[in-house]
């Protein structure tokens, strides 16, 4: 991985055929769990249909779960406790922080409720400051595929921050955005242009919303690089904590 090399993290990609059995994959994860030279483990999702994604994610040592998908880490996140947070969600929060976007008391609409992106983003944004995670104190409305279109529009037009992670092209349109709103596009969809070229697009009508929004992220080049950066942060955190355990400090 290029990013890992740049920051001095040694990485290894273990490629296993799609025909790999669940037991074989679990055995490999167990080997990595017990390898003291390994600080972080990332499972490339989705896994083949014959393998349980939850079982595989649950097999990773929570101390090495740099993706933040283990139930132990998800549970801690719901309680605002210090833990590994899914990298994309962490990247969104870092974007808001670095862009000086205030969240305290702000109305936020999150589109998409996936356990790896939409839900953790919502949990982070509504967290208070009374526990171990930073308090962002936003009023969060979580919309999903069963949210009626007119309701989504109603909520979005009143939102100070719109975060979309659905994979639905042009879900967020200009008429849904209030002037000055911050829009973070997490969606990634590959389409074919009329010219027959392959192109990556997000959930937001970027050109239409850009003149209205106060801040807006592009796709590609917006949240994607932040996700990779947060993976590096989580890996460094895991390495430090494991080293402290081994040294008895």
C-alpha positions as CSV (number, residue, x, y, z in Angstrom):
1,X,0.0,0.0,0.0
2,X,1.4,3.3,-1.1
3,X,0.1,5.3,1.8
4,X,1.5,2.9,4.4
5,X,4.9,3.1,2.7
6,X,4.8,6.9,2.8
7,X,4.3,7.0,6.6
8,X,6.6,4.2,7.4
9,X,4.1,1.4,8.1
10,X,5.0,-2.0,6.8
11,X,2.1,-3.6,5.0
12,X,1.4,-6.9,3.4
13,X,-1.4,-8.0,1.1
14,X,-2.5,-11.6,1.5
15,X,-4.5,-12.6,-1.5
16,X,-6.7,-15.7,-1.1
17,X,-8.8,-17.2,-4.0
18,X,-12.5,-16.7,-4.0
19,X,-12.9,-20.5,-3.5
20,X,-11.2,-20.2,0.0
21,X,-13.4,-21.8,2.6
22,X,-14.6,-19.9,5.7
23,X,-12.5,-22.1,7.9
24,X,-9.4,-21.4,5.9
25,X,-10.0,-17.7,6.1
26,X,-10.7,-17.9,9.9
27,X,-7.5,-19.9,10.4
28,X,-5.4,-17.2,8.5
29,X,-7.0,-14.5,10.7
30,X,-6.1,-16.5,13.8
31,X,-2.5,-16.7,12.7
32,X,-2.4,-12.9,12.2
33,X,-4.0,-12.4,15.6
34,X,-1.2,-14.3,17.3
35,X,1.6,-12.8,15.2
36,X,3.3,-10.2,17.5
37,X,4.7,-8.5,14.4
38,X,1.2,-7.6,13.1
39,X,-0.5,-4.6,14.6
40,X,-3.5,-4.2,12.4
41,X,-5.7,-6.5,10.3
42,X,-8.0,-5.3,7.6
43,X,-10.5,-7.7,5.8
44,X,-11.3,-6.6,2.3
45,X,-15.0,-6.5,2.0
46,X,-17.3,-7.8,0.6
47,X,-16.3,-11.5,1.1
48,X,-17.6,-14.3,-1.1
49,X,-21.2,-15.3,-0.5
50,X,-20.3,-18.6,1.2
51,X,-18.4,-16.8,3.9
52,X,-20.1,-14.9,6.8
53,X,-19.0,-11.3,6.8
54,X,-20.0,-10.9,10.4
55,X,-18.2,-14.1,11.5
56,X,-15.0,-13.0,9.7
57,X,-15.0,-9.5,11.2
58,X,-15.7,-10.9,14.6
59,X,-12.7,-13.2,14.3
60,X,-10.3,-10.3,14.2
61,X,-8.6,-9.4,17.5
62,X,-10.4,-6.2,18.6
63,X,-7.0,-4.7,19.5
64,X,-6.0,-5.2,15.8
65,X,-9.3,-4.2,14.3
66,X,-8.1,-1.1,12.5
67,X,-11.3,-1.1,10.4
68,X,-13.5,-0.8,13.6
69,X,-15.9,-3.5,12.5
70,X,-15.6,-5.9,15.5
71,X,-18.7,-5.9,17.7
72,X,-16.6,-4.9,20.7
73,X,-15.5,-1.7,19.0
74,X,-18.9,-1.0,17.6
75,X,-20.4,-1.4,21.1
76,X,-17.9,1.0,22.6
77,X,-18.6,3.5,19.8
78,X,-22.3,3.5,20.7
79,X,-21.3,4.3,24.3
80,X,-19.0,7.2,23.3
81,X,-16.0,5.2,24.5
82,X,-12.5,5.4,23.1
83,X,-12.2,2.7,20.4
84,X,-11.4,2.0,16.8
85,X,-13.8,3.9,14.6
86,X,-14.5,2.8,11.0
87,X,-12.1,4.7,8.8
88,X,-14.6,6.4,6.5
89,X,-16.6,7.8,9.4
90,X,-13.5,9.0,11.1
91,X,-12.4,10.6,7.8
92,X,-15.7,12.5,7.6
93,X,-15.3,13.9,11.1
94,X,-11.7,14.9,10.3
95,X,-12.8,16.7,7.2
96,X,-15.3,18.7,9.2
97,X,-12.7,19.5,11.8
98,X,-10.0,20.5,9.4
99,X,-12.5,22.7,7.5
100,X,-13.6,24.4,10.7
101,X,-17.2,23.3,10.2
102,X,-19.1,23.7,13.5
103,X,-21.3,20.8,14.6
104,X,-22.5,21.9,18.0
105,X,-26.3,22.4,17.8
106,X,-26.3,22.1,14.0
107,X,-28.8,20.1,12.0
108,X,-27.2,17.2,10.2
109,X,-28.8,14.8,7.7
110,X,-27.0,11.5,7.1
111,X,-28.2,9.5,4.1
112,X,-27.4,5.8,4.4
113,X,-27.4,3.6,7.5
114,X,-24.7,1.0,6.8
115,X,-23.0,-0.4,9.8
116,X,-19.6,0.7,8.4
117,X,-20.3,4.2,7.3
118,X,-23.7,5.9,7.8
119,X,-24.4,4.6,11.3
120,X,-21.0,5.3,12.8
121,X,-21.0,8.8,11.3
122,X,-24.4,9.4,13.0
123,X,-23.0,8.1,16.3
124,X,-20.0,10.3,16.2
125,X,-21.9,13.5,15.3
126,X,-24.5,13.2,18.0
127,X,-22.0,12.2,20.7
128,X,-21.9,14.4,23.8
129,X,-18.7,15.5,25.6
130,X,-19.3,13.5,28.8
131,X,-17.4,10.4,27.8
132,X,-14.1,9.4,26.0
133,X,-14.9,10.4,22.5
134,X,-15.0,14.1,21.4
135,X,-18.5,15.6,21.7
136,X,-19.9,16.9,18.4
137,X,-23.4,17.6,19.8
138,X,-25.2,17.7,16.5
139,X,-28.9,17.0,15.9
140,X,-28.7,14.1,13.5
141,X,-31.4,12.7,11.2
142,X,-30.6,9.4,9.7
143,X,-32.3,8.7,6.3
144,X,-32.3,5.5,4.4
145,X,-33.9,3.7,1.4
146,X,-37.3,3.6,3.0
147,X,-37.3,7.3,3.8
148,X,-39.9,8.8,1.5
149,X,-38.3,11.2,-1.1
150,X,-40.4,14.1,0.0
151,X,-39.3,13.5,3.6
152,X,-35.6,13.4,2.6
153,X,-36.1,16.7,0.7
154,X,-37.8,18.2,3.8
155,X,-35.0,17.3,6.1
156,X,-32.2,18.1,3.7
157,X,-33.4,21.6,3.0
158,X,-33.2,22.4,6.7
159,X,-29.8,20.8,7.2
160,X,-26.6,22.7,8.0
161,X,-24.6,19.6,7.0
162,X,-25.6,16.9,4.5
163,X,-23.6,13.6,4.4
164,X,-24.6,11.1,1.8
165,X,-23.3,7.5,1.7
166,X,-25.8,5.5,-0.4
167,X,-24.4,4.8,-3.8
168,X,-27.4,6.4,-5.4
169,X,-26.3,8.8,-8.2
170,X,-27.6,12.3,-8.0
171,X,-29.6,11.6,-4.8
172,X,-28.8,15.0,-3.5
173,X,-30.1,17.7,-5.9
174,X,-29.7,21.5,-5.8
175,X,-33.3,22.1,-4.8
176,X,-32.6,20.0,-1.6
177,X,-29.7,22.2,-0.4
178,X,-30.0,25.4,1.6
179,X,-27.5,28.2,0.9
180,X,-24.3,27.8,2.7
181,X,-24.8,24.2,3.7
182,X,-21.8,21.8,4.0
183,X,-22.1,18.7,1.8
184,X,-19.9,15.7,2.2
185,X,-20.3,13.1,-0.5
186,X,-19.3,9.6,0.6
187,X,-21.0,7.8,-2.3
188,X,-19.0,5.9,-4.9
189,X,-20.6,4.6,-8.1
190,X,-19.0,3.6,-11.4
191,X,-20.9,4.7,-14.4
192,X,-20.5,4.7,-18.2
193,X,-20.6,8.1,-19.8
194,X,-22.5,8.7,-23.1
195,X,-19.0,8.6,-24.7
196,X,-18.6,5.1,-23.4
197,X,-16.0,6.0,-20.8
198,X,-15.9,4.7,-17.2
199,X,-16.3,7.3,-14.5
200,X,-16.6,7.4,-10.7
201,X,-19.3,9.6,-9.4
202,X,-20.9,10.2,-6.0
203,X,-24.4,10.7,-4.6
204,X,-24.5,14.5,-5.1
205,X,-25.2,16.5,-8.2
206,X,-21.8,18.2,-7.7
207,X,-22.0,20.9,-10.4
208,X,-25.6,21.8,-9.5
209,X,-25.0,22.0,-5.7
210,X,-21.6,23.6,-5.8
211,X,-22.9,27.2,-6.3
212,X,-25.3,26.8,-3.4
213,X,-23.2,25.0,-0.8
214,X,-20.7,26.7,1.5
215,X,-18.5,23.6,1.4
216,X,-18.7,20.5,-0.8
217,X,-16.5,17.5,-1.4
218,X,-15.8,16.0,-4.8
219,X,-15.9,12.4,-5.9
220,X,-13.3,11.1,-6.4
221,X,-10.7,13.0,-4.3
222,X,-12.8,14.0,-1.3
223,X,-13.6,11.4,1.4
224,X,-11.6,8.6,-0.2
225,X,-8.1,10.0,0.6
226,X,-9.3,10.7,4.2
227,X,-10.4,7.1,4.6
228,X,-6.9,5.9,3.8
229,X,-5.4,8.5,6.1
230,X,-7.6,7.4,9.0
231,X,-6.6,3.8,8.4
232,X,-3.0,4.9,8.9
233,X,-4.0,6.7,12.1
234,X,-5.8,3.6,13.4
235,X,-2.9,1.4,12.6
236,X,-0.5,3.7,14.4
237,X,-2.8,3.7,17.4
238,X,-3.0,-0.1,17.4
239,X,0.7,-0.4,17.3
240,X,1.2,2.0,20.2
241,X,-1.3,0.3,22.4
242,X,0.0,-3.2,21.6
243,X,3.5,-2.1,22.3
244,X,2.4,-0.6,25.7
245,X,0.8,-4.0,26.6
246,X,3.9,-5.9,25.7
247,X,6.1,-3.6,27.7
248,X,3.7,-3.8,30.7
249,X,3.1,-0.1,30.8
